[in-house]
Amino acid sequence: MSDGLSRPALSFSRRLRQWMPNDHNRGQWLLGLVFLGLVLLSLLGENGRLLLRYEREAVLQGEYWRLITGHLVHGSTQHLILNSAGLALIAALFRHDNYSWRAWLLVALFSMAAIDLGLVFLEPQLTWYVGLSGVLHGALAAGAVAWWRYESKLLALSLTVILLGKLTWEQWHGALPLSGDLAVVVDAHLYGALGGALAGFILWVQAHRQVAVKSRI
């Protein structure tokens, strides 16, 4: 009787492992969850956006959740669509073996932290901020670092030049014309890119150390 019970249990276990995300597609699951979260947050309306956006005075008074949620809410449907398109572009550019899903989480956290520190300490005139674009620039910067490790030097150089050129343009001339009527905080792009690049270099050093340790074993 015990053998009869073990077979269904074993079959269920195998099916469960097939259904659960593995290392190969876990990043796709994470991406899908992020997109779903962005859409759901957009349904909260104006009151929800006011509660969750980065707001300088509210943060200084202890509403620290805004340092995270401010990156996840958007000012309009157009804003959400543009950021979602940027998220899809990043997913298309960088393969699953460039970074693990944990590494991408680290990149996102470093980008958010860099943006938050920059806005709080360097942008006192900025009263509020919403959007994922700063974090997306961090992901592009980290992806460029990964390409220097995994892709051809031509591809890595091209992406690096494009990103640096965009950031430089924005610092000198403001947002790109493609932004339309959206009010773009270009400094958030710069801070996010710096945070993402830092995370990318930390991951590079960590990977180098792991290879060095394995080579000595």
C-alpha positions in Angstrom: 0.0 0.0 0.0 2.9 2.4 0.7 4.2 1.8 -2.8 0.8 2.6 -4.2 0.8 5.9 -2.4 4.3 6.8 -3.3 3.7 6.7 -7.1 1.0 9.4 -7.1 3.1 11.5 -4.7 6.1 11.2 -6.9 4.1 12.0 -10.0 2.6 15.1 -8.3 6.1 16.2 -7.2 7.4 16.0 -10.8 4.5 17.9 -12.2 4.9 20.6 -9.5 8.6 21.0 -10.4 7.6 21.4 -14.0 5.1 24.0 -13.2 7.3 26.0 -10.8 9.7 28.5 -12.4 13.3 27.2 -12.8 16.5 29.2 -13.1 16.0 29.5 -16.9 12.5 31.2 -16.8 12.4 32.7 -13.3 13.5 36.0 -14.7 10.5 35.9 -17.1 8.2 35.3 -14.2 9.7 38.2 -12.3 9.3 40.5 -15.3 5.7 39.4 -15.7 5.0 40.1 -12.0 6.6 43.6 -12.3 4.4 44.4 -15.3 1.3 43.1 -13.6 2.1 45.1 -10.5 2.5 48.3 -12.6 -0.8 47.8 -14.2 -2.6 47.0 -10.9 -1.1 50.1 -9.3 -2.3 52.2 -12.2 -5.9 51.2 -11.3 -5.7 52.8 -7.9 -6.5 56.2 -9.4 -5.4 59.6 -8.3 -5.8 59.0 -4.6 -3.6 56.0 -4.7 -1.0 57.8 -6.8 -0.9 60.6 -4.3 -0.5 58.1 -1.4 2.4 56.2 -3.1 4.4 58.8 -5.1 7.7 60.1 -4.0 6.9 63.3 -2.1 9.8 65.1 -0.5 8.0 66.6 2.5 6.2 63.3 3.2 9.4 61.3 3.1 11.1 63.7 5.4 8.2 63.3 7.8 8.7 59.5 7.9 6.6 58.1 5.0 9.6 56.1 3.8 7.6 53.6 1.7 7.3 56.4 -0.9 11.0 55.8 -1.7 10.1 52.5 -3.2 6.5 53.0 -4.4 7.3 56.3 -6.1 9.1 54.3 -8.8 6.1 52.0 -9.4 3.3 54.5 -9.9 2.8 56.6 -13.0 1.4 60.0 -13.8 -0.8 58.8 -16.7 -1.6 55.9 -19.0 0.9 57.3 -21.6 3.6 57.3 -18.9 2.8 53.7 -17.9 2.9 52.6 -21.6 6.3 54.2 -22.2 7.8 52.7 -19.1 6.3 49.3 -19.9 7.8 49.5 -23.4 11.2 50.3 -21.9 10.8 47.3 -19.6 10.1 45.1 -22.6 13.1 46.5 -24.5 15.4 45.6 -21.6 13.9 42.1 -21.5 14.6 41.7 -25.2 18.2 43.1 -25.0 19.6 41.1 -22.2 19.5 37.3 -22.1 18.7 35.3 -19.0 22.4 34.4 -18.7 23.6 38.0 -18.5 22.2 38.2 -14.9 20.2 36.0 -12.7 16.8 37.3 -11.4 18.5 37.9 -8.0 21.1 40.0 -9.7 18.4 42.0 -11.5 16.7 42.6 -8.1 20.1 44.0 -6.8 20.3 46.3 -9.8 16.8 47.6 -9.2 17.5 48.2 -5.5 20.8 50.0 -6.2 19.1 52.1 -8.9 16.2 53.0 -6.6 18.6 53.9 -3.7 20.7 56.1 -6.0 17.7 57.9 -7.3 16.2 58.4 -3.8 19.5 59.7 -2.4 19.9 62.0 -5.3 16.4 63.4 -5.1 16.4 63.9 -1.3 19.9 65.4 -1.0 20.6 67.0 -4.4 17.1 68.0 -5.6 15.4 69.9 -2.7 13.3 71.9 -5.3 11.7 68.7 -6.6 8.5 68.2 -4.6 7.3 65.0 -6.1 8.2 62.3 -8.6 6.7 59.1 -10.1 7.8 56.6 -12.7 10.1 53.7 -13.5 12.3 55.4 -16.0 15.2 56.1 -13.6 15.3 52.4 -12.6 15.2 51.4 -16.3 18.2 53.5 -17.0 19.9 51.7 -14.1 19.0 48.4 -15.8 20.5 49.6 -19.1 23.7 50.7 -17.3 24.0 47.3 -15.6 23.2 45.6 -18.8 26.0 47.5 -20.6 28.4 46.3 -17.9 27.2 42.7 -18.5 27.8 43.1 -22.2 31.4 44.0 -21.6 31.7 40.6 -20.0 29.5 38.4 -22.2 29.0 40.0 -25.6 31.2 41.4 -28.3 33.2 44.6 -27.5 31.4 46.3 -30.4 27.9 45.7 -29.0 29.1 46.7 -25.5 30.7 49.9 -26.8 27.6 50.8 -28.9 25.2 50.4 -25.9 27.6 52.3 -23.6 27.9 55.2 -26.1 24.2 55.4 -26.7 23.4 55.4 -23.0 26.1 58.0 -22.2 25.0 60.1 -25.2 21.4 60.1 -24.0 22.3 61.0 -20.4 24.6 63.8 -21.7 21.9 65.2 -24.0 19.4 65.2 -21.2 21.8 67.1 -18.8 22.5 69.8 -21.4 19.3 70.0 -23.4 16.6 68.4 -21.2 14.3 65.4 -22.1 14.4 63.9 -25.6 11.7 65.0 -28.0 10.2 61.5 -27.9 9.1 62.2 -24.4 6.2 64.4 -25.7 4.3 66.4 -23.2 5.5 64.3 -20.2 7.4 66.2 -17.4 10.6 64.2 -17.3 13.0 64.4 -14.4 16.2 63.8 -16.3 18.4 63.8 -13.2 16.6 60.7 -12.0 17.8 59.0 -15.2 21.4 60.0 -14.3 21.1 58.8 -10.7 19.5 55.5 -11.7 22.2 54.8 -14.3 24.9 55.5 -11.7 23.3 53.1 -9.3 22.8 50.4 -11.9 26.4 50.7 -13.1 27.7 50.4 -9.5 25.6 47.2 -9.1 26.9 45.9 -12.4 30.5 46.4 -11.4 29.9 44.8 -8.0 28.4 41.7 -9.7 31.3 41.7 -12.1 33.8 41.6 -9.2 31.8 39.0 -7.4 31.7 36.8 -10.5 35.4 37.2 -11.0 36.1 36.1 -7.4 33.9 33.1 -7.8 35.8 32.1 -10.9 39.1 32.6 -9.1 38.0 30.4 -6.2 36.8 27.6 -8.5 40.1 27.7 -10.4 42.0 27.1 -7.2 39.9 24.2 -6.1 
